[in-house]
Amino acid sequence: LLVDPARHFIPKSALLRFIDAMALHKLNSLQIHLTDDQGWRKV
């Protein structure tokens, strides 16, 4: 499962639900795309 919070905000509770659902279906690979040039802003 690939999760991309770099482009779209995903709350911590949703990520924990993803992990619980993965465990239920015996999936053991989670990729979290944390950074991206579109997700960083210069202030």
JOCOR-V432015 format. One record per pair of residues at least 6 apart in sequence whose ideal C-beta (glycine too) atoms are under 7 Angstrom apart, sorted by the first residue. I is the first residue (numbers start at 0). J is the second residue. Records with the same first field share a line. If there is no record, write none. Layout:
I: J  J
//
This chain:
0: 17  21  26  29
1: 30  32
2: 9  14  17  29  31  32
3: 32
4: 31  33
5: 32  33  34  35  38
6: 35  37  38
18: 29
21: 29
//
